[in-house]
């Protein structure tokens, strides 16, 4: 009986975890548009971001944003790094710029973290 109860509990936990999997989806940096002056900076930053090197990623994303201030992806990526390093005010500022500049980018407009920062 105990085995059956334990199995039922595990099954229930698995179902509950699967149902919530989409809610806890981690946001990832975006590649720069082809030909953008931010492209190499964002590529380098993405590698560090995925390794959890938030401060190093932030430096690369900042360089990308400075190289191409009109890059929605550069602002978005910088906002992600700022959020990870605890600068939520700075993240909100760059999420807003990404939102304004990236009207055609569904990945930006569908981003849950962006929506949370912009209270959408």
ROSE-807392 format. One record per residue (C-alpha): z, y, x; residue in three letters. Coordinates in nm, 2 decimals. Layout:
BEGIN
Z	Y	X	ALA
...
This chain:
BEGIN
0.00	0.00	0.00	UNK
0.08	0.24	0.28	UNK
-0.26	0.18	0.44	UNK
-0.43	0.25	0.12	UNK
-0.23	0.58	0.07	UNK
-0.31	0.68	0.43	UNK
-0.68	0.61	0.38	UNK
-0.68	0.81	0.06	UNK
-0.51	1.10	0.23	UNK
-0.76	1.09	0.52	UNK
-1.05	1.08	0.27	UNK
-0.92	1.37	0.08	UNK
-0.87	1.57	0.40	UNK
-1.23	1.49	0.51	UNK
-1.37	1.61	0.18	UNK
-1.16	1.93	0.19	UNK
-1.26	2.00	0.54	UNK
-1.63	1.95	0.47	UNK
-1.61	2.19	0.17	UNK
-1.46	2.46	0.39	UNK
-1.69	2.41	0.69	UNK
-1.92	2.70	0.59	UNK
-1.64	2.94	0.55	UNK
-1.52	2.90	0.91	UNK
-1.87	2.92	1.06	UNK
-1.86	3.10	1.40	UNK
-2.08	3.40	1.44	UNK
-2.32	3.38	1.74	UNK
-2.50	3.66	1.93	UNK
-2.86	3.73	1.85	UNK
-3.16	3.74	2.08	UNK
-3.33	4.08	2.14	UNK
-3.67	4.14	1.99	UNK
-3.95	4.04	2.23	UNK
-4.03	4.33	2.46	UNK
-3.70	4.51	2.40	UNK
-3.55	4.67	2.71	UNK
-3.22	4.50	2.61	UNK
-3.37	4.15	2.63	UNK
-3.24	4.04	2.97	UNK
-2.90	4.19	2.92	UNK
-2.85	4.02	2.58	UNK
-2.97	3.69	2.72	UNK
-2.71	3.71	3.00	UNK
-2.44	3.82	2.76	UNK
-2.51	3.54	2.52	UNK
-2.45	3.28	2.80	UNK
-2.11	3.44	2.88	UNK
-2.02	3.48	2.51	UNK
-2.09	3.11	2.44	UNK
-1.86	3.02	2.74	UNK
-1.58	3.24	2.60	UNK
-1.61	3.51	2.87	UNK
-1.58	3.79	2.62	UNK
-1.53	4.08	2.87	UNK
-1.83	3.98	3.08	UNK
-2.04	3.93	2.77	UNK
-1.93	4.28	2.65	UNK
-2.05	4.44	2.97	UNK
-2.39	4.28	2.93	UNK
-2.42	4.37	2.57	UNK
-2.31	4.73	2.65	UNK
-2.59	4.74	2.91	UNK
-2.83	4.61	2.65	UNK
-2.73	4.87	2.39	UNK
-2.77	5.14	2.65	UNK
-3.11	5.01	2.76	UNK
-3.23	5.00	2.40	UNK
-3.01	5.21	2.17	UNK
-3.24	5.12	1.87	UNK
-3.19	4.74	1.91	UNK
-3.00	4.62	1.61	UNK
-2.93	4.29	1.79	UNK
-2.78	4.47	2.09	UNK
-2.54	4.66	1.86	UNK
-2.46	4.33	1.67	UNK
-2.39	4.14	1.99	UNK
-2.17	4.42	2.13	UNK
-1.98	4.42	1.80	UNK
-1.91	4.05	1.82	UNK
-1.78	4.09	2.18	UNK
-1.57	4.39	2.08	UNK
-1.42	4.19	1.79	UNK
-1.34	3.90	2.03	UNK
-1.16	4.14	2.27	UNK
-0.96	4.30	1.99	UNK
-1.14	4.63	1.96	UNK
-1.20	4.61	1.58	UNK
-1.27	4.98	1.54	UNK
-1.54	4.97	1.80	UNK
-1.67	4.65	1.65	UNK
-1.70	4.81	1.31	UNK
-1.89	5.11	1.46	UNK
-2.15	4.88	1.62	UNK
-2.17	4.65	1.31	UNK
-2.26	4.96	1.11	UNK
-2.53	5.06	1.36	UNK
-2.66	4.70	1.36	UNK
-2.67	4.71	0.98	UNK
-2.85	5.04	0.97	UNK
-3.11	4.95	1.24	UNK
-3.16	4.59	1.14	UNK
-3.27	4.62	0.78	UNK
-3.54	4.35	0.83	UNK
-3.31	4.11	1.01	UNK
-3.16	3.86	0.77	UNK
-2.92	3.72	1.03	UNK
-2.75	4.06	1.06	UNK
-2.74	4.13	0.69	UNK
-2.61	3.78	0.60	UNK
-2.34	3.79	0.87	UNK
-2.00	3.72	0.72	UNK
-1.82	3.90	1.01	UNK
-2.04	4.21	0.97	UNK
-1.96	4.21	0.60	UNK
-1.59	4.18	0.66	UNK
-1.59	4.47	0.91	UNK
-1.80	4.69	0.67	UNK
-1.60	4.58	0.37	UNK
-1.91	4.46	0.18	UNK
